Amino acid sequence: MRRIEAVLFASALPVSREDLARVVGQGASVDLLVEDLVADLDGRAFEIAQVAGGWMFRTRPAYAPAIRAAADVGDQLLDLSEFDVAVLAAVAYHQPMTRDGLKDIFGKEISRDLIGRLHARSLIGTGPRFPRRGAPYTFVTTEQFLVAVDLENVRELPDREQLEDAAL
């Protein structure tokens, strides 16, 4: 369990089950060891989260204001506008998505600057080239996107009909 704790603590990205199995050996149950670690951390300021196909250490959300007050985390905040979030959601739900596909959804051209900002924050990445004349690039969500929105994978996104019913 402490080997898993050390690996998760040292990693900035989620660590997969396969990587943890190499650390503890194939005979050990990674899931049970992680469950024991989660129980061991109960009541602490940080937790083990299962996101993006693996596990990672993170501060519990209740302590976010204290961290913001004590540390310079401005460049780590997403600070996205409502439109930025809408474009990111469109990519998440329709990926791989081209700029033309985004234009069809929003009825206007999506700026390269907006795509660049989402890419710079590692929320979207370049997907496969679209199979048509000119083979435009497509965009897909990234592991960082999954971490930011606290999802294991994109199949956990809320159902679009539920979002529409909630007027989102």
N, C-alpha and C positions, 0 to 999 in steps of 0.2 A: 504494500500500500504506500509506503514512504517513497519508493522508487517512482511510482506513478505521480505522487505529489510533487516530487522534485522535477520531473519532466514537465508537468503541466505548469508549474511555477516558472520554469525557465523559458517556456515557449510563448511567443507573442501571438501565435496562431493556434487554432484548435488542433489537437493531436488525435489521430485516428486510432481506432481499436487495434488495427494491425500494428501500428508503431508501438502502442503500449504493450501489446502481447510480446513483442521482441524484447522489451525492457524487463518484463516479469517472467517470461518463459511461456511456452505453449501450454504447459499443464495447468497454469493458473487461470482463473476466470476473471478477466478484465472487468466485466460488468459488476461482479460481486465486490471486487476490490474498490472500484469507483464508488459503489453504493456505500461501502464502509467509510471511504474518505468523505463522502457527502455528509454522512451521519456525524463523523468526527468534527466537521466544520460547522455543525449546527450552532447557531448563536454567534458566530464570528462575523466580522465585517466583510468577509469575502466568501465566495462560493465556487463550486464547480458547476459550470453550465454546459449542457449538451447542445452544441450549435455547429452548423456547417459540416456535418459528418464526423464530428469528433467532440472532444471535451477541452475546456479551457478554464483557467482561473479568471475570475473577475470580481470586482467590488460589487457588493449588493447595491441595488438601485437606491435604497434609502440613504446611502452615504454619498451620493453624487453631489449634493449641495456643499457638503463639507470639503470634498476634493476640489470643486471649482473655487471655493473660497480660499483654499490654502495653496493651490498650485496653478501654474500657468498651463492650462489645458485648452486654451483657445483654438489652437490648430488641430486639436483632436475632435472638437465638436463638429457635428455635421452641418449645422447652421444652413439648412436648405429652405428655400422659399416654398410656398404651397405649389407653385408651378413646377419647381424642380422635383418635388415629391411625386407630382402627377406624372411627369415624364419617366421618373424612375419606376413607378408602378406600372406604367405602360410597357416598359422594357421587361419588367419582371413577369407580367402576365402574358406577353406576346412573344417572348424571346424564341429564337433570335429575331431581332427587330432592326430594320433599316431606318435611316433618317426619313426616307419617303413614307415608310409605314407610320412613323410618328407624325409626319405632316398630315397623313390621311386621318389620323385619330384627332389631332388638335386643330386641324383646319388652318394651320400656318406652319411656316418653316421653323424648325428647331435649330437654334444657333449652334455653331461649332463651339462657341464659348461655353454654353450650357453642357454639351456633351463632354467637353474638355474638363469642366469642373467635376462632373460625376466620375469621369475616368481618373482624374487626379486624386480623388478621394478613394479610389479603388472600389467604388460601388458598382461600376460597370466595366466590362472589358470588351475586347474585340472578339466577335464570334466568327463563324465561318462566312466566307464570301457568299453573297446571295446569287443563286444560279440564274442570272439573266445578263443581258448585254451590259458590259461595263463592270459586271461582278462587284456591286457595291459591298462595302463592309457591313456587317451586322453587329449589333450590340447585345450582350448578355450580362446578367448579373454575376457577381463574383462571390467568393467565399467571404470577403469583407462585408458585402451586402447582407449575407445571411447572419453574420455576427452582429451587425448594426441593428437588424430588425429582430434578432433573437429567434432565428428559425434553424431547424435542422437541415431543411432543404426547401426548395421552392414549392414542392407539393403541399407544404403546410401553409401557404398563403391562404388568406380567407377566400371563400368562394365569392366570385364576382357578383353573383345575384344577391348574396347577403350584404355586400357592400352597397349595392344599388338600393336595396330595401332600407338600409340605414342612412341613405342619402349621402353616402361618401363617394 
